[in-house]
Amino acid sequence: MRVSCLQENLSKGLGIVGRAVATRTTLPITNHVLISTEDSRLKLSATNLEVAISCWIGAQIEEEGEIAVPAGLLTDFVVSLPSDTISMSVATGEQLMEIQCGKSEAHVSGQKAEEFPPIPKIGKGINTKVEAGILANAIRQVVFAAATDDSRPVLTGAYALFSEKKLTLVAADGFRLAVYELALTTAVKEEVGIIIPSRSLRELERLLKDQQEPVEITINTQKSQILFRLKNKEPKKDIELVSQLIQGTFPDYNQLIPKSHNTRATIDVQAFLRVVRSASVFARDGSGIVRLVMVPKGKSSPSKIEVSARAEEIGDNETIIEAEIEGEEAKIAFNSKYLMDVFSVLEGQKVLLEVETPSSPGVFRAVEEESWIQVVMPMFVQW
């Protein structure tokens, strides 16, 4: 193999696929990145066996070939090089890569490409497309609610329901639920529900930050893998992320959403987030409990929400914020982290908080986005 490319392009490509490199593994080859030539471009691939990322970058191909080299070593070295043309070569039958850039030269020992785990190729299956920005926003507002422990594997992922021209993303961990509906630009031929690992979706969200073109999605016929294909015309850089899917049955999330409420508050996102952050300082030593008292408008007093937190032998905090309250006076307590998680993913919006009783779940709905809903279980406290 004999190729050359710009240091900037190679550095970015290694940074992209590096997110899929295994960090703790019993299979050392997954600590490597596979470098190969394909369609007159340089292809970089990495996998941790759950997710695989491939990236194609522009390069001058003088002689085709492939080799697997340690990802961390190569990435650190390439980043340290000047912004110039990098030449890489591997002699036929050898597993030693020679790298040259300006006056710098290095030799990196690699392994045969045949020893690298095969990157899944998904051909036929269920195909659709979605706008990159819309998908990134949906992932950000849902995936944080997924479970982080493996006691119930299906809850460590997000349920994705593809139906005609709509995609519904759902995540839950037993204490909270997040639901977001978004439009597909291409309708699916059949309805399908799958569970995508939350780690895969987080990596996809990072890749979508610079994406301009719609994202192509393919689910294989066995419903065991999903492919996200990102293509950009300028600069011409293609990325593919393939993830294994979680097998199992996701809970019926519709049954977890309360259908009625006695009190509804319209809350300013930024103002409420600041108040909750202040309360969380005291909530840390009080089991993370933040109390909310929603008081409707009186004859001589405006409607308000009293936000408080206290910790024995430490102190307490109380802040009153203005809010539009409909219905009865209500009390409810939440874990401060869950409240901050919900409000941190929103930008400059107003949110509706619906409450029925202190022991029933609180429902958060975005005023400007009917497709977004969050359900948070309450904390049981002595009022």
Helices and strands as residue ranges (DSSP letters): E 2-6, H 7-17, G 18-20, G 28-31, E 32-38, E 41-47, E 51-58, E 60-63, E 66-70, H 71-80, E 85-90, E 96-101, E 104-109, G 113-115, E 125-130, H 132-140, G 143-145, G 153-156, E 157-163, E 166-172, E 176-183, E 192-197, H 198-207, G 208-210, E 215-220, E 225-232, E 237-244, G 253-256, E 263-268, H 269-283, E 289-295, E 304-311, E 315-322, E 324-327, E 330-335, H 336-344, E 350-355, E 362-366, E 372-376
